[in-house]
Amino acid sequence: MAQSLMDHVLFVMQFQQMREDFQDILQIDECPACGRSSAPEVVCLAPDCDWMLFVRPGKMHPATVPWIQSLQERLP
């Protein structure tokens, strides 16, 4: 099923809200792929990291889902 631009935008907003909600267990600006503090919002600024939330509309970066699942392990 193809996602609309509105679906894409809403998911990005939800992802940003999730990062804010879990800020107590995240390192500041933690990148889901490289783990460094170089990922403001939905793209990593480290020159050697290719993480961005969506690599193309409807297709998340492969590191994103495992990273979200790992947050569950950090919860108290």
MOFENBEL-V643010 format. One record per helix or strand. SS is the DSSP state (helix for helix, strand for strand). FROM is the first residue (numbers start at 1). LEN is the number of residues. If there is no record, write none. Layout:
BEGIN
SS/FROM/LEN
SS/FROM/LEN
END
This chain:
BEGIN
helix/5/17
strand/30/1
strand/37/1
strand/43/1
strand/52/1
strand/54/3
strand/59/2
helix/62/13
END
